[in-house]
Amino acid sequence: MMTIAPADFDDPQILALLRLHLAHMHASSPPGTVFALDLSGLRAPDISVFAAWQDAALMGFGALKQLAPDHGELKSFRTHPDHLRKGVAARLLDHVIAEARSRGFRRLSLETGSGPEFEPALALYRRRGFAAGAPFCDYVVSDFNQFLHLDLD
């Protein structure tokens, strides 16, 4: 049975999954295009982390950053390779969307990569109502990223 609970980026299982993801991203991305896993930014006080667990085993995690009183950003969603295609990402995403609504956010945004390896995540985001849009915060448009937004009204 899967449970979702608050977590943090100091948990050894979360750090191991981040390292695994980072190795994959470096292997499949052009040099200089992998910025997603800067832990100093992810450990900021305006970021809440939620983890999916099966007993004591990490299934995946996702984070929510408050950008403004009514605007949040999805950060660093990851599913452990042993738990792919079990609905982990969908449950985590639904949890974070509900959390964003409970905080009064009117919009949820995310920056993600482009290319075939991102299609499963992009399909999930689209099924939840996210649509392509303009960059936000200090993100810069490149051939390797894209921006999605969900209106929560």
MIDO-703033 format. One line per 5 residues: number of its first residue (from 1); their letters; for each residue x negated, y negated, z of C-alpha. Coordinates in Angstrom, 2 decimals, always signed. Example, Ala and Ser with C-alpha at 12.3 -4.5 7.8 and 13.67 -1.06 7.14 Angstrom:
# residues 2
1) AS) -12.30 +4.50 +7.80 | -13.67 +1.06 +7.14 $
END
This chain:
# residues 153
1) MMTIA) +0.00 +0.00 +0.00 | -1.28 -3.47 -0.91 | -1.30 -6.32 +1.59 | -2.27 -9.93 +0.89 | -3.86 -12.01 +3.63 $
6) PADFD) -5.99 -15.12 +4.04 | -9.71 -14.46 +3.57 | -12.94 -16.37 +3.00 | -15.98 -16.39 +0.77 | -18.20 -15.04 +3.57 $
11) DPQIL) -16.54 -11.61 +3.51 | -19.15 -9.07 +2.27 | -16.66 -7.32 -0.03 | -15.63 -10.61 -1.64 | -19.28 -11.60 -2.11 $
16) ALLRL) -20.03 -8.22 -3.71 | -17.11 -8.66 -6.14 | -18.30 -12.18 -6.97 | -21.82 -10.86 -7.72 | -20.40 -8.12 -9.93 $
21) HLAHM) -18.28 -10.63 -11.83 | -21.17 -13.06 -12.21 | -23.41 -10.34 -13.68 | -20.69 -9.50 -16.22 | -20.16 -13.17 -17.10 $
26) HASSP) -23.88 -13.75 -17.68 | -24.02 -10.66 -19.88 | -21.08 -11.75 -22.05 | -21.42 -15.57 -22.13 | -23.81 -17.85 -23.98 $
31) PGTVF) -26.63 -19.29 -21.83 | -25.63 -22.36 -19.85 | -21.88 -21.69 -19.95 | -21.29 -19.85 -16.66 | -20.40 -22.28 -13.87 $
36) ALDLS) -17.42 -20.55 -12.24 | -19.13 -19.05 -9.23 | -20.77 -21.95 -7.44 | -20.19 -20.80 -3.85 | -20.91 -24.22 -2.38 $
41) GLRAP) -17.88 -25.56 -4.24 | -15.75 -22.54 -3.43 | -16.44 -22.87 +0.31 | -14.95 -26.38 +0.41 | -12.34 -27.12 +3.11 $
46) DISVF) -9.65 -27.86 +0.48 | -9.81 -24.27 -0.86 | -7.75 -21.42 +0.59 | -8.69 -17.83 -0.27 | -6.27 -14.91 -0.36 $
51) AAWQD) -7.34 -11.28 -0.64 | -5.42 -8.16 -1.62 | -6.32 -5.13 +0.48 | -5.57 -1.44 +0.42 | -6.35 -0.47 +3.99 $
56) AALMG) -9.92 -1.83 +4.45 | -10.80 -1.86 +0.73 | -10.73 -5.10 -1.22 | -8.53 -4.87 -4.32 | -8.96 -8.47 -5.45 $
61) FGALK) -8.84 -12.09 -4.40 | -7.82 -15.52 -5.58 | -8.14 -19.05 -4.32 | -6.08 -22.23 -4.31 | -7.67 -25.67 -4.26 $
66) QLAPD) -5.73 -28.81 -3.40 | -6.57 -31.50 -5.97 | -3.97 -34.06 -4.85 | -0.93 -33.99 -2.55 | +1.17 -32.57 -5.40 $
71) HGELK) -1.43 -30.79 -7.57 | -3.35 -27.56 -7.04 | -5.91 -25.53 -8.96 | -6.23 -21.78 -9.22 | -9.83 -20.83 -8.49 $
76) SFRTH) -11.84 -17.67 -9.01 | -9.22 -14.92 -9.41 | -10.90 -11.49 -9.47 | -9.69 -7.89 -9.41 | -12.03 -5.12 -8.29 $
81) PDHLR) -12.78 -2.77 -11.22 | -11.46 +0.20 -9.21 | -8.05 -1.50 -9.02 | -7.48 -2.78 -12.55 | -4.00 -2.22 -14.03 $
86) KGVAA) -2.42 -1.73 -10.61 | -0.67 -5.12 -10.46 | -3.23 -6.69 -8.13 | -3.71 -9.88 -10.17 | +0.04 -10.30 -10.66 $
91) RLLDH) +0.75 -9.96 -6.93 | -2.07 -12.34 -6.01 | -0.95 -14.88 -8.60 | +2.65 -14.72 -7.38 | +1.40 -15.18 -3.81 $
96) VIAEA) -0.68 -18.23 -4.70 | +2.13 -19.78 -6.76 | +4.48 -19.34 -3.78 | +1.85 -20.88 -1.49 | +1.47 -23.85 -3.85 $
101) RSRGF) +5.23 -24.40 -3.84 | +5.37 -24.17 -0.06 | +2.73 -26.91 +0.13 | +4.84 -29.16 -2.08 | +2.66 -28.95 -5.18 $
106) RRLSL) +4.46 -29.94 -8.35 | +1.72 -28.70 -10.69 | -0.79 -25.88 -10.71 | -3.74 -25.93 -13.12 | -6.65 -23.70 -14.01 $
111) ETGSG) -9.77 -23.67 -16.13 | -10.75 -20.36 -17.68 | -12.86 -18.90 -20.43 | -11.94 -18.14 -23.98 | -12.47 -15.02 -26.02 $
116) PEFEP) -11.09 -11.48 -26.10 | -12.29 -10.54 -22.60 | -10.01 -13.23 -21.13 | -6.84 -12.09 -22.93 | -5.45 -9.90 -20.10 $
121) ALALY) -5.67 -12.80 -17.64 | -4.32 -15.28 -20.18 | -1.36 -13.01 -20.90 | -0.58 -12.84 -17.16 | -0.77 -16.62 -16.82 $
126) RRRGF) +1.50 -17.12 -19.83 | +4.05 -14.63 -18.44 | +4.19 -16.77 -15.29 | +4.84 -19.92 -17.35 | +1.39 -21.47 -17.67 $
131) AAGAP) +0.84 -23.41 -20.90 | -2.27 -24.78 -22.57 | -3.03 -28.40 -21.81 | -5.58 -31.12 -21.30 | -8.68 -30.87 -19.12 $
136) FCDYV) -8.31 -32.01 -15.52 | -10.67 -33.11 -12.75 | -14.20 -33.30 -14.08 | -14.01 -30.31 -16.43 | -15.45 -30.81 -19.89 $
141) VSDFN) -13.99 -29.22 -23.02 | -16.23 -26.70 -24.77 | -15.89 -23.80 -27.19 | -16.00 -21.46 -24.17 | -13.22 -22.74 -21.92 $
146) QFLHL) -9.57 -23.74 -21.89 | -7.08 -25.33 -19.50 | -3.66 -24.08 -18.45 | -0.96 -25.79 -16.38 | +2.24 -24.69 -14.65 $
151) DLD) +4.93 -27.19 -13.66 | +6.39 -26.04 -10.33 | +9.51 -28.24 -10.37 $
END
